[in-house]
Amino acid sequence: MQRNETINPGEVEGAQGSNCLVRNRIYCTFCPGYCCYRLPGATLYLDALDINRIARYFNISDGAVRARYLEGKNTFKVGADGSCIFLSRERIRARCTIHDARPRQCREFPYDEPCPYLEREDLLAAILPKIERWLAKTTMVYDPHK
């Protein structure tokens, strides 16, 4: 699932119910990348395949990936604000700068479950206004019969 996927507004009704994949896609589109921050109790572990995929992406050795980007044996370094070093905020929304080579744990998150960060009311409150504005605009221009 990519954070910038196009969402069919006709699916939005399912976001109110049990369809967590649609709900996750909508929230993920507007999220500032909460899953890309090292929040308490959250750690991203990289395995050898992840490291090799990133090395191929940058056309460097596995050892160079470990030296430049890892802290300890199996996790990325983080920025001063606790964010992943590959999280870019240069655009309107945060995005992963190594999306095509991102680690397995990032690829699979949130594991076909509701996003756990959305259980925190403070985090959800920050993105709900953006979602509501998008829904208002999209439902005005979307015609499924065209």
DSSP file (Angstrom, degrees, kcal/mol; ACC not computed):
  #  RESIDUE AA STRUCTURE BP1 BP2  ACC     N-H-->O    O-->H-N    N-H-->O    O-->H-N    TCO  KAPPA ALPHA  PHI   PSI    X-CA   Y-CA   Z-CA
    1    1 A M              0   0    0      0, 0.0     2,-0.3     0, 0.0   108,-0.0   0.000 360.0 360.0 360.0 126.0    0.0    0.0    0.0
    2    2 A Q    >   -     0   0    0      1,-0.1     3,-1.4     0, 0.0    27,-0.1  -0.744 360.0-130.5 -97.3 147.6    1.4    3.3   -1.0
    3    3 A R  T 3  S+     0   0    0     -2,-0.3    -1,-0.1     1,-0.3    28,-0.1   0.726 106.4  51.5 -68.2 -21.0    0.7    6.5    1.0
    4    4 A N  T 3  S+     0   0    0      2,-0.0    -1,-0.3    26,-0.0     3,-0.0   0.078  78.0 140.8-106.6  25.5   -0.2    8.4   -2.2
    5    5 A E    <   -     0   0    0     -3,-1.4     2,-0.4    20,-0.1    24,-0.0  -0.320  58.4-110.0 -64.7 148.5   -2.7    5.9   -3.6
    6    6 A T        -     0   0    0      1,-0.0     2,-0.5    23,-0.0    -1,-0.1  -0.649  32.5-150.2 -77.7 135.3   -5.8    7.2   -5.3
    7    7 A I        -     0   0    0     -2,-0.4     5,-0.0    -3,-0.0    15,-0.0  -0.933  10.0-132.6-113.1 126.8   -8.9    6.5   -3.2
    8    8 A N    >   -     0   0    0     -2,-0.5     3,-2.6     1,-0.2     4,-0.4  -0.663  13.0-143.6 -74.5 118.7  -12.3    6.0   -4.9
    9    9 A P  G >  S+     0   0    0      0, 0.0     3,-1.3     0, 0.0     4,-0.4   0.760  97.5  70.6 -58.6 -23.0  -14.7    8.1   -2.9
   10   10 A G  G 3  S+     0   0    0      1,-0.3     3,-0.3     2,-0.2     4,-0.2   0.737  95.5  54.5 -63.5 -20.8  -17.3    5.4   -3.4
   11   11 A E  G X> S+     0   0    0     -3,-2.6     3,-1.1     1,-0.2     4,-0.6   0.590  83.7  87.6 -85.0 -11.3  -15.2    3.3   -1.0
   12   12 A V  H X> S+     0   0    0     -3,-1.3     3,-1.5    -4,-0.4     4,-0.6   0.843  76.5  64.7 -61.9 -34.7  -15.3    5.9    1.7
   13   13 A E  H >> S+     0   0    0     -4,-0.4     3,-1.4    -3,-0.3     4,-0.5   0.885  97.6  57.3 -55.4 -37.7  -18.6    4.6    3.2
   14   14 A G  H X4>S+     0   0    0     -3,-1.1     5,-1.1     1,-0.3     3,-0.7   0.738  92.3  69.9 -64.4 -21.9  -16.7    1.4    4.0
   15   15 A A  H <<5S+     0   0    0     -3,-1.5    -1,-0.3    -4,-0.6    -2,-0.2   0.743  94.5  55.4 -68.4 -21.2  -14.3    3.5    6.0
   16   16 A Q  H <<5S+     0   0    0     -3,-1.4    -1,-0.3    -4,-0.6    -2,-0.2   0.726 114.9  39.4 -80.2 -21.6  -17.0    4.1    8.5
   17   17 A G  T <<5S-     0   0    0     -3,-0.7    -3,-0.1    -4,-0.5     6,-0.0   0.310 117.6 -53.2-103.4-132.7  -17.6    0.3    9.0
   18   18 A S  T   5S+     0   0    0      1,-0.1     2,-1.9     2,-0.0     3,-0.2   0.459  90.6 110.4 -96.6  -1.0  -15.4   -2.7    9.2
   19   19 A N     >< +     0   0    0     -5,-1.1     4,-2.0     1,-0.2     3,-0.2  -0.521  38.4 172.8 -78.2  86.3  -13.3   -2.3    6.0
   20   20 A C  H  > S+     0   0    0     -2,-1.9     4,-3.0     1,-0.2    -1,-0.2   0.773  70.6  61.8 -70.3 -24.9  -10.0   -1.5    7.7
   21   21 A L  H  > S+     0   0    0      2,-0.2     4,-2.2     1,-0.2    -1,-0.2   0.938 108.6  41.9 -66.0 -44.2   -8.0   -1.6    4.5
   22   22 A V  H  > S+     0   0    0     -3,-0.2     4,-2.3     2,-0.2    -2,-0.2   0.933 116.2  49.7 -65.3 -45.2  -10.0    1.3    3.0
   23   23 A R  H  X S+     0   0    0     -4,-2.0     4,-2.7     1,-0.2     5,-0.3   0.928 111.2  49.0 -59.7 -45.8   -9.9    3.2    6.3
   24   24 A N  H  X S+     0   0    0     -4,-3.0     4,-3.0     1,-0.2    -1,-0.2   0.899 109.3  52.6 -61.7 -40.2   -6.2    2.7    6.5
   25   25 A R  H  X S+     0   0    0     -4,-2.2     4,-1.7     2,-0.2    -1,-0.2   0.909 111.7  46.1 -62.6 -41.3   -5.6    3.9    3.0
   26   26 A I  H  X S+     0   0    0     -4,-2.3     4,-1.1     2,-0.2    -2,-0.2   0.960 116.9  42.6 -66.0 -50.9   -7.6    7.1    3.7
   27   27 A Y  H >X S+     0   0    0     -4,-2.7     4,-1.2     1,-0.2     3,-0.5   0.901 112.2  54.4 -63.0 -40.4   -5.9    7.8    7.0
   28   28 A C  H 3< S+     0   0    0     -4,-3.0     3,-0.2    -5,-0.3    -1,-0.2   0.862 101.9  58.9 -63.0 -36.4   -2.5    6.9    5.5
   29   29 A T  H 3< S+     0   0    0     -4,-1.7    -1,-0.2     1,-0.2    -2,-0.2   0.859 117.0  31.8 -60.1 -36.4   -2.9    9.4    2.7
   30   30 A F  H << S+     0   0    0     -4,-1.1    -1,-0.2    -3,-0.5    -2,-0.2   0.487  94.0 110.5-102.3  -5.2   -3.3   12.3    5.1
   31   31 A C     <  -     0   0    0     -4,-1.2    63,-0.2    -3,-0.2    93,-0.0  -0.440  67.6-135.4 -73.7 142.2   -1.1   11.1    7.9
   32   32 A P        -     0   0    0      0, 0.0    -1,-0.1     0, 0.0    63,-0.1   0.290  64.6 -82.8 -79.9  13.3    2.2   13.0    8.6
   33   33 A G    >   +     0   0    0     -5,-0.1     3,-2.2    61,-0.1     4,-0.1   0.855  65.3 166.8  93.5  39.3    4.0    9.6    8.9
   34   34 A Y  G >  S+     0   0    0      1,-0.3     3,-1.6     2,-0.2     5,-0.2   0.862  77.8  57.9 -54.2 -37.3    3.3    8.7   12.5
   35   35 A C  G 3  S+     0   0    0      1,-0.3    -1,-0.3     3,-0.1     4,-0.1   0.624  97.3  64.1 -70.4 -10.3    4.5    5.1   11.8
   36   36 A C  G <  S+     0   0    0     -3,-2.2    48,-2.9     2,-0.1     2,-0.4   0.275  89.8  83.3 -95.8  10.0    7.9    6.6   10.7
   37   37 A Y  B <  S-A   83   0A   0     -3,-1.6     2,-1.7    46,-0.3    46,-0.2  -0.871  85.9-118.8-111.4 146.9    8.6    8.0   14.2
   38   38 A R        +     0   0    0     44,-2.8     3,-0.1    -2,-0.4     5,-0.1  -0.657  43.7 179.7 -84.9  88.1   10.1    6.0   17.0
   39   39 A L    >   -     0   0    0     -2,-1.7     3,-2.6    -5,-0.2    43,-0.0  -0.480  45.1 -69.9 -83.4 160.0    7.3    6.3   19.4
   40   40 A P  T 3  S+     0   0    0      0, 0.0    -1,-0.2     0, 0.0     3,-0.1  -0.254 123.9  12.1 -52.7 129.7    7.5    4.7   22.9
   41   41 A G  T 3  S+     0   0    0      1,-0.2     2,-0.5    -3,-0.1    -3,-0.0   0.405 103.8 111.5  84.0  -2.0    7.4    0.9   22.5
   42   42 A A    <   +     0   0    0     -3,-2.6     2,-0.4     2,-0.0    -1,-0.2  -0.907  36.4 166.8-110.8 129.4    7.9    1.0   18.7
   43   43 A T        -     0   0    0     -2,-0.5     2,-0.7    -3,-0.1    32,-0.0  -1.000  27.8-141.5-139.2 138.7   11.0   -0.3   17.0
   44   44 A L        -     0   0    0     -2,-0.4     2,-0.5    32,-0.1    32,-0.4  -0.893  20.2-162.7 -99.4 116.4   11.8   -1.0   13.4
   45   45 A Y        -     0   0    0     -2,-0.7     2,-0.4    30,-0.1    60,-0.3  -0.859   2.0-156.1-101.3 132.4   14.0   -4.1   13.0
   46   46 A L        -     0   0    0     28,-2.7     2,-0.2    -2,-0.5    -2,-0.0  -0.860   4.9-157.7-105.4 140.3   15.8   -4.7    9.7
   47   47 A D     >  -     0   0    0     -2,-0.4     4,-2.2     1,-0.0     5,-0.2  -0.544  39.7 -90.3-105.5 179.7   16.9   -8.1    8.6
   48   48 A A  H  > S+     0   0    0      1,-0.2     4,-2.4     2,-0.2     5,-0.2   0.850 126.0  53.8 -60.2 -36.5   19.7   -9.0    6.1
   49   49 A L  H  > S+     0   0    0      2,-0.2     4,-2.5     1,-0.2    -1,-0.2   0.902 108.3  49.7 -66.0 -40.0   17.2   -8.9    3.2
   50   50 A D  H  > S+     0   0    0      2,-0.2     4,-2.3     1,-0.2    -2,-0.2   0.936 111.9  47.9 -61.3 -46.2   16.1   -5.4    4.1
   51   51 A I  H  X S+     0   0    0     -4,-2.2     4,-2.3     1,-0.2    -2,-0.2   0.902 112.8  48.4 -62.7 -41.8   19.7   -4.2    4.3
   52   52 A N  H  X S+     0   0    0     -4,-2.4     4,-2.5     2,-0.2    -1,-0.2   0.894 109.5  52.4 -66.5 -39.7   20.6   -5.8    1.0
   53   53 A R  H  X S+     0   0    0     -4,-2.5     4,-2.0     1,-0.2    -2,-0.2   0.911 112.1  45.9 -61.8 -42.8   17.5   -4.2   -0.7
   54   54 A I  H  X S+     0   0    0     -4,-2.3     4,-2.1     2,-0.2    -1,-0.2   0.890 110.4  53.8 -67.9 -39.3   18.5   -0.8    0.5
   55   55 A A  H  X>S+     0   0    0     -4,-2.3     5,-2.5     1,-0.2     4,-0.9   0.924 110.3  46.6 -60.5 -44.9   22.1   -1.3   -0.5
   56   56 A R  H  <5S+     0   0    0     -4,-2.5     3,-0.2     3,-0.2    -1,-0.2   0.883 108.8  56.2 -64.7 -37.6   21.0   -2.2   -4.1
   57   57 A Y  H  <5S+     0   0    0     -4,-2.0    -1,-0.2     1,-0.2    -2,-0.2   0.904 117.9  33.1 -60.1 -42.8   18.7    0.8   -4.1
   58   58 A F  H  <5S-     0   0    0     -4,-2.1    -1,-0.2     2,-0.1    -2,-0.2   0.484 108.7-123.7 -91.1  -4.5   21.6    3.1   -3.3
   59   59 A N  T  <5S+     0   0    0     -4,-0.9     2,-0.3     1,-0.2    -3,-0.2   0.931  72.5 117.3  58.0  48.2   24.1    1.0   -5.3
   60   60 A I      < -     0   0    0     -5,-2.5    -1,-0.2    -6,-0.1    -2,-0.1  -0.804  69.5 -84.7-132.3 174.6   26.4    0.6   -2.2
   61   61 A S     >  -     0   0    0     -2,-0.3     4,-1.9     1,-0.1     5,-0.1  -0.385  33.2-115.0 -80.6 160.5   27.5   -2.4   -0.1
   62   62 A D  H  > S+     0   0    0      1,-0.2     4,-2.4     2,-0.2     5,-0.2   0.890 119.3  55.5 -58.3 -39.4   25.5   -3.9    2.7
   63   63 A G  H  > S+     0   0    0      1,-0.2     4,-2.4     2,-0.2    -1,-0.2   0.867 104.3  52.3 -62.3 -37.3   28.4   -2.7    5.0
   64   64 A A  H  > S+     0   0    0      2,-0.2     4,-2.7     1,-0.2     5,-0.3   0.887 108.1  51.4 -66.9 -38.3   28.0    0.8    3.8
   65   65 A V  H  X>S+     0   0    0     -4,-1.9     4,-2.8     2,-0.2     5,-0.7   0.946 111.1  48.2 -60.8 -47.6   24.3    0.7    4.6
   66   66 A R  H  X5S+     0   0    0     -4,-2.4     4,-1.0     1,-0.2    -2,-0.2   0.912 115.3  44.6 -59.6 -43.2   25.1   -0.5    8.1
   67   67 A A  H  <5S+     0   0    0     -4,-2.4    -1,-0.2    -5,-0.2    -2,-0.2   0.891 122.5  34.6 -70.1 -40.3   27.7    2.2    8.6
   68   68 A R  H  <5S+     0   0    0     -4,-2.7    -2,-0.2    -5,-0.2    -3,-0.2   0.869 131.6  19.5 -83.8 -38.0   25.7    5.1    7.2
   69   69 A Y  H  <5S+     0   0    0     -4,-2.8     8,-2.5    -5,-0.3     2,-0.3   0.575 100.3  84.5-118.2 -11.7   22.1    4.4    8.2
   70   70 A L  E  << -B   76   0B   0     -4,-1.0     2,-0.5    -5,-0.7     6,-0.3  -0.714  50.1-157.9-103.4 149.4   21.9    1.9   11.1
   71   71 A E  E  > S-B   75   0B   0      4,-3.5     4,-0.7    -2,-0.3     3,-0.3  -0.990  76.8 -16.5-117.5 123.4   22.2    2.3   14.8
   72   72 A G  T  4 S-     0   0    0     -2,-0.5    -2,-0.1     1,-0.2     5,-0.1  -0.495 113.5 -53.2  72.6-153.7   23.2   -0.8   16.5
   73   73 A K  T  4 S+     0   0    0     -2,-0.1    -1,-0.2     1,-0.1    -3,-0.0   0.839 127.5  20.0 -88.8 -35.0   22.8   -3.9   14.4
   74   74 A N  T  4 S+     0   0    0     -3,-0.3   -28,-2.7     2,-0.1     2,-0.3   0.091 101.2  71.5-135.2  27.3   19.3   -3.9   13.2
   75   75 A T  E  < S-B   71   0B   0     -4,-0.7    -4,-3.5   -30,-0.2   -30,-0.1  -0.999  70.9-107.5-145.0 150.3   17.5   -0.5   13.3
   76   76 A F  E     -B   70   0B   0    -32,-0.4    -6,-0.3    -2,-0.3   -32,-0.1  -0.311  35.5-110.7 -68.0 151.9   17.7    2.8   11.4
   77   77 A K        -     0   0    0     -8,-2.5     8,-1.2    -5,-0.1     2,-0.3  -0.395  37.6-139.6 -67.5 161.1   19.2    5.9   12.9
   78   78 A V  B     -C   84   0C   0      6,-0.2     6,-0.2     7,-0.1   -41,-0.1  -0.893   9.4-110.7-125.9 158.9   16.6    8.6   13.7
   79   79 A G    >   -     0   0    0      4,-3.2     3,-2.0    -2,-0.3     6,-0.1  -0.188  45.4 -90.2 -75.7 176.4   16.5   12.3   13.3
   80   80 A A  T 3  S+     0   0    0      1,-0.3    -1,-0.1     2,-0.1    -2,-0.0   0.794 129.2  52.7 -59.7 -29.7   16.4   14.7   16.3
   81   81 A D  T 3  S-     0   0    0      2,-0.1    -1,-0.3     1,-0.0   -43,-0.0   0.389 123.2-104.0 -88.4   4.6   12.6   14.6   16.3
   82   82 A G  S <  S+     0   0    0     -3,-2.0   -44,-2.8     1,-0.3     2,-0.1   0.484  76.8 136.7  89.2   3.5   12.6   10.8   16.4
   83   83 A S  B     -A   37   0A   0    -46,-0.2    -4,-3.2     1,-0.1    -1,-0.3  -0.465  64.9 -90.4 -84.7 156.5   11.6   10.4   12.8
   84   84 A C  B >   -C   78   0C   0    -48,-2.9     3,-1.8    -6,-0.2    -6,-0.2  -0.327  34.1-123.5 -57.8 142.1   13.2    7.8   10.4
   85   85 A I  T 3  S+     0   0    0     -8,-1.2    -1,-0.1     1,-0.3    -7,-0.1   0.669 110.9  56.3 -66.5 -14.4   16.1    9.3    8.6
   86   86 A F  T 3  S+     0   0    0    -50,-0.1    11,-3.1     2,-0.1     2,-0.6   0.313  79.3 109.4 -99.5   8.2   14.4    8.5    5.3
   87   87 A L  E <   -D   96   0D   0     -3,-1.8     2,-0.4     9,-0.2     9,-0.2  -0.757  53.8-160.8 -86.8 123.2   11.3   10.5    6.0
   88   88 A S  E     -D   95   0D   0      7,-3.3     7,-2.2    -2,-0.6     3,-0.1  -0.848  20.9-177.1-106.0 139.3   11.0   13.6    3.9
   89   89 A R        +     0   0    0     -2,-0.4     5,-0.1     5,-0.2    -1,-0.1  -0.006  53.3 111.5-117.5  26.6    8.9   16.6    4.7
   90   90 A E  S    S+     0   0    0      5,-0.1     2,-0.2     3,-0.1    -1,-0.1   0.653  74.2  51.9 -76.8 -14.9    9.7   18.5    1.5
   91   91 A R  S    S-     0   0    0      2,-0.4     4,-0.1    -3,-0.1     0, 0.0  -0.473 106.9 -86.4-110.3-176.0    6.2   18.1    0.1
   92   92 A I  S    S+     0   0    0     -2,-0.2     2,-0.3     2,-0.1    -1,-0.0   0.901 116.6  35.7 -59.2 -41.8    2.8   18.8    1.5
   93   93 A R  S    S-     0   0    0      1,-0.0    -2,-0.4   -60,-0.0    -3,-0.1  -0.851  95.6-105.3-112.5 149.9    2.7   15.3    3.1
   94   94 A A        -     0   0    0     -2,-0.3     2,-0.3   -63,-0.2    -5,-0.2  -0.387  44.9-176.9 -65.2 149.5    5.6   13.4    4.6
   95   95 A R  E     -D   88   0D   0     -7,-2.2    -7,-3.3   -63,-0.1     2,-0.5  -0.988  31.4-104.5-149.5 158.4    6.9   10.6    2.4
   96   96 A C  E >   -D   87   0D   0     -2,-0.3     3,-1.0    -9,-0.2    -9,-0.2  -0.715  20.3-156.8 -84.2 125.4    9.4    7.8    2.5
   97   97 A T  T 3  S+     0   0    0    -11,-3.1    -1,-0.1    -2,-0.5     3,-0.1   0.600  95.9  41.7 -80.7  -9.7   12.4    8.6    0.3
   98   98 A I  T >> S+     0   0    0    -12,-0.3     3,-1.9     1,-0.1     4,-0.7  -0.110  73.4 140.4-121.1  35.1   13.3    4.9   -0.1
   99   99 A H  G X4 S+     0   0    0     -3,-1.0     3,-0.9     1,-0.3    -1,-0.1   0.847  71.1  51.1 -49.7 -44.1    9.7    3.7   -0.6
  100  100 A D  G 34 S+     0   0    0      1,-0.2    -1,-0.3    -4,-0.1    -2,-0.1   0.740 121.6  33.7 -67.5 -21.6   10.6    1.2   -3.3
  101  101 A A  G <4 S+     0   0    0     -3,-1.9    -1,-0.2   -47,-0.0    -2,-0.2   0.230  86.7 141.1-115.8  11.7   13.3   -0.3   -1.0
  102  102 A R    <<  -     0   0    0     -3,-0.9     5,-0.1    -4,-0.7    -3,-0.1  -0.125  59.9 -89.5 -59.0 153.8   11.6    0.2    2.4
  103  103 A P    >>  -     0   0    0      0, 0.0     4,-2.2     0, 0.0     3,-0.5  -0.149  34.4-109.4 -62.6 157.8   12.0   -2.6    4.9
  104  104 A R  H 3> S+     0   0    0      1,-0.3     4,-2.3     2,-0.2     5,-0.2   0.882 118.2  57.7 -54.6 -42.9    9.6   -5.5    5.2
  105  105 A Q  H 3> S+     0   0    0    -60,-0.3     4,-1.0     1,-0.2    -1,-0.3   0.879 109.2  45.3 -60.1 -37.6    8.2   -4.2    8.4
  106  106 A C  H <4 S+     0   0    0     -3,-0.5    -1,-0.2     2,-0.2    -2,-0.2   0.886 111.2  53.6 -70.4 -39.9    7.3   -0.9    6.7
  107  107 A R  H  < S+     0   0    0     -4,-2.2    -2,-0.2     1,-0.2    -1,-0.2   0.868 114.3  40.8 -61.8 -37.9    5.8   -2.7    3.7
  108  108 A E  H >< S+     0   0    0     -4,-2.3     3,-3.3    -5,-0.2     4,-0.3   0.644  89.8 147.9 -90.1 -15.8    3.5   -4.8    5.8
  109  109 A F  T 3<  +     0   0    0     -4,-1.0     6,-0.1     1,-0.3   -74,-0.0  -0.405  65.5  22.6 -64.7 136.5    2.4   -2.2    8.3
  110  110 A P  T >  S-     0   0    0      0, 0.0     3,-1.2     0, 0.0    -1,-0.3  -0.780  93.4-136.6 -97.0  32.2   -0.3   -2.1    9.6
  111  111 A Y  T <   -     0   0    0     -3,-3.3    -2,-0.2     1,-0.3    -3,-0.1   0.858  66.5 -59.9  60.4  42.2   -0.7   -5.8    8.9
  112  112 A D  T 3  S+     0   0    0     -4,-0.3    -1,-0.3     1,-0.2   -92,-0.1   0.743 115.4 109.7  57.3  26.6   -4.3   -5.7    7.7
  113  113 A E  S <  S-     0   0    0     -3,-1.2    -1,-0.2   -93,-0.1     2,-0.1  -0.794  85.1 -79.8-118.2 163.7   -5.3   -4.3   11.1
  114  114 A P        -     0   0    0      0, 0.0     5,-0.1     0, 0.0   -93,-0.1  -0.432  62.4 -93.2 -60.7 142.3   -6.6   -0.8   12.0
  115  115 A C    >   -     0   0    0    -95,-0.2     3,-1.4     1,-0.2     4,-0.2  -0.401  31.3-144.6 -60.4 123.1   -3.6    1.5   12.2
  116  116 A P  G >  S+     0   0    0      0, 0.0     3,-1.3     0, 0.0     4,-0.3   0.762  95.7  64.6 -65.6 -23.6   -2.6    1.5   15.9
  117  117 A Y  G >  S+     0   0    0      1,-0.3     3,-1.1     2,-0.2     7,-0.3   0.761  92.5  63.8 -69.9 -22.2   -1.6    5.2   15.8
  118  118 A L  G <  S+     0   0    0     -3,-1.4    -1,-0.3     1,-0.2    -3,-0.1   0.516  86.6  71.4 -80.6  -3.5   -5.2    6.1   15.1
  119  119 A E  G <  S+     0   0    0     -3,-1.3     2,-0.7    -4,-0.2    -1,-0.2   0.627  81.1  85.5 -80.9 -14.2   -6.2    4.7   18.5
  120  120 A R  S <> S-     0   0    0     -3,-1.1     4,-2.5    -4,-0.3     3,-0.5  -0.795  72.2-154.0 -89.3 114.8   -4.5    7.8   20.0
  121  121 A E  H  > S+     0   0    0     -2,-0.7     4,-2.6     1,-0.2     5,-0.2   0.836  91.3  56.5 -60.1 -34.8   -7.0   10.6   19.9
  122  122 A D  H  > S+     0   0    0      2,-0.2     4,-0.8     1,-0.2    -1,-0.2   0.895 111.5  42.7 -65.5 -38.5   -4.4   13.3   19.8
  123  123 A L  H  > S+     0   0    0     -3,-0.5     4,-0.7    -6,-0.2     3,-0.4   0.912 115.7  48.1 -73.0 -42.7   -2.8   11.8   16.6
  124  124 A L  H >X S+     0   0    0     -4,-2.5     4,-2.0    -7,-0.3     3,-1.0   0.897 106.1  58.2 -64.0 -40.9   -6.2   11.2   15.0
  125  125 A A  H 3< S+     0   0    0     -4,-2.6    -1,-0.2     1,-0.3    -2,-0.2   0.808  99.7  59.8 -60.4 -29.5   -7.4   14.7   15.8
  126  126 A A  H 3< S+     0   0    0     -4,-0.8    -1,-0.3    -3,-0.4     4,-0.2   0.790 115.1  31.6 -71.0 -27.4   -4.5   16.1   13.9
  127  127 A I  H <X S+     0   0    0     -3,-1.0     4,-1.9    -4,-0.7     3,-0.4   0.653  96.7  82.9-106.6 -17.0   -5.5   14.5   10.6
  128  128 A L  H  X S+     0   0    0     -4,-2.0     4,-2.7     1,-0.2     5,-0.2   0.886  88.7  54.8 -58.3 -41.5   -9.3   14.3   10.8
  129  129 A P  H  > S+     0   0    0      0, 0.0     4,-2.2     0, 0.0    -1,-0.2   0.896 108.2  50.3 -59.5 -37.3   -9.9   17.9    9.6
  130  130 A K  H  > S+     0   0    0     -3,-0.4     4,-2.2    -4,-0.2    -2,-0.2   0.912 111.6  48.0 -64.3 -42.5   -7.7   17.1    6.4
  131  131 A I  H  X S+     0   0    0     -4,-1.9     4,-2.9     2,-0.2     5,-0.2   0.925 110.9  50.5 -64.7 -44.7   -9.8   14.0    5.7
  132  132 A E  H  X S+     0   0    0     -4,-2.7     4,-2.2     1,-0.2    -2,-0.2   0.900 110.7  48.9 -62.3 -41.2  -13.1   15.8    6.2
  133  133 A R  H  X S+     0   0    0     -4,-2.2     4,-2.1    -5,-0.2    -1,-0.2   0.917 112.6  48.8 -63.1 -42.4  -12.0   18.6    3.8
  134  134 A W  H  X S+     0   0    0     -4,-2.2     4,-3.1     1,-0.2     5,-0.2   0.923 111.0  49.7 -63.3 -44.6  -10.9   16.0    1.2
  135  135 A L  H  X S+     0   0    0     -4,-2.9     4,-2.5     1,-0.2     5,-0.2   0.903 109.7  51.4 -62.0 -40.8  -14.2   14.1    1.5
  136  136 A A  H  X S+     0   0    0     -4,-2.2     4,-0.8    -5,-0.2    -1,-0.2   0.922 115.7  41.1 -62.6 -44.2  -16.2   17.3    1.1
  137  137 A K  H  X S+     0   0    0     -4,-2.1     4,-1.3     2,-0.2     3,-0.3   0.921 116.6  48.6 -67.9 -44.9  -14.3   18.2   -2.1
  138  138 A T  H  X S+     0   0    0     -4,-3.1     4,-2.0     1,-0.2     3,-0.3   0.890 107.8  51.8 -68.7 -41.3  -14.2   14.7   -3.5
  139  139 A T  H  < S+     0   0    0     -4,-2.5    -1,-0.2    -5,-0.2    -2,-0.2   0.766 107.4  55.9 -69.6 -21.9  -17.8   13.9   -3.0
  140  140 A M  H  < S+     0   0    0     -4,-0.8    -1,-0.2    -3,-0.3    -2,-0.2   0.849 118.8  30.2 -74.8 -33.7  -18.7   17.1   -4.9
  141  141 A V  H  < S+     0   0    0     -4,-1.3     2,-0.5    -3,-0.3    -2,-0.2   0.587  96.5  99.0-102.6 -11.8  -16.7   16.3   -8.0
  142  142 A Y     <  +     0   0    0     -4,-2.0     3,-0.0    -5,-0.2  -134,-0.0  -0.660  39.9 173.0 -86.3 124.2  -16.9   12.5   -8.0
  143  143 A D    >   -     0   0    0     -2,-0.5     3,-1.7     1,-0.1    -3,-0.0  -0.937  17.1-163.0-127.3 108.0  -19.5   10.9  -10.3
  144  144 A P  T 3  S+     0   0    0      0, 0.0    -1,-0.1     0, 0.0    -2,-0.0   0.635  87.3  62.0 -67.1 -12.0  -19.2    7.1  -10.5
  145  145 A H  T 3         0   0    0      1,-0.2    -3,-0.0    -3,-0.0     0, 0.0   0.473 360.0 360.0 -93.0  -2.2  -21.3    7.1  -13.7
  146  146 A K    <         0   0    0     -3,-1.7    -1,-0.2     0, 0.0    -4,-0.0   0.439 360.0 360.0 -95.6 360.0  -18.9    9.1  -15.8
